[in-house]
Amino acid sequence: MSDSSVKVLVLTHAEVERLLPMRDCIDVMAEALAALWRGQLEQPLRTVIRPRNAAGLMALMPAYRSGDGAAFGLKAICIFPANVEIGKDAHQGSVMLFSGETGELRALINASAITAIRTAAVSAVATRLLAREDACELAIIGSGVQARAHLGAMACVRPIKRARVVSRKLEHARRFANEMQASVPFAIEPVGSAEDALRGADLIVTATTAHDSVVKREWIAPGTHINAIGTYSPGTREIDTATMATASLFVDRRESVLNEAGDYLLAAGEGAIGPENICAEIGEVVTGAKPGRNSPAEITVFKSLGLAIEDLASAEFVYRQAQIRGVGTWVEF
């Protein structure tokens, strides 16, 4: 009888952060989105379990990469919004990496770290393609894990001169500024309202748990680029209908946006936009199949829902890096 045991690599939050620097992840995400558009990666829509009386939800996100060394990935992630009040990430879970040849489990990887880094890296890919080259006034709505990751990600792709941050409580914005200031060479200014943050900004990140819009069209200057990443369900949004109707809309994946994105679906339900308003998937812009920004005055919105293929590509990258650098813990399974 053959030995059926395998060795599985376990990677912690801190180890993922070491193995997946933001600049590297931006390049990994650009290639993953291009590969998705070329048909080399596959994923169904995520499955979301929302028990009526539960404090959070669970999402299951599988993906597959074909070709040499084919692989399956599965992220099982719990989202508990109240975690931020006790100093924990709202996203808790793991990314599992499987051999595409035998189905054996190869790695169990902290999903909070992968989610934070890859989400911000995808926004950076979109920003590199869509924001004006001279965009330098950053506004961030939110002060949690994604806001922190996006601060560094935006600085990787545009010459940021100042960042204004707003949160539900001013003390949270002040804490964000105090804790993050040493990590960037530009000033971080906490402000008391979304309007104060957005007026005069040419690059915006919305990273909230809001149920209704926090961005109003009248606050947005011509030529602004918006990364909308906070909401992930059909009934919630961060961007108001007027902005969605005015802006050029880019997405991570059409199917996901048409089924899951409240920013799109609520505006569509009001008759303001339709599928024809989606200019392109970011993978199309990466490959040159579709254009990005058309004019300096154009307002662009990138609606990000987060894709399983992004988790798979990140997991494969950190798995390779861990083997090269001798990072992580191998366990019999």
Secondary structure, DSSP 8 states (H G I E B T S, - for coil): ------EEEEE-HHHHHHH--HHHHHHHHHHHHHHHHHTSEE----EEE--TT-SSEEEEEEEEE-STT-EEEEEEEEE-GGGGGGT--SEEEEEEEEETTT--EEEEEEHHHHHHHHHHHHHHHHHHHHS-TT--EEEEE--SHHHHHHHHHHHHHS---EEEEE-SSHHHHHHHHHHHGGGSSSEEEE-SSHHHHHTT-SEEEE----SS--B-GGG--TT-EEEE-S--STT--SB-HHHHHHSEEEES-HHHHHHH-HHHHHHHHTTS--GGGEEEEHHHHHHTSS----STT--EEEE----HHHHHHHHHHHHHHHHHHT-SEEEE-
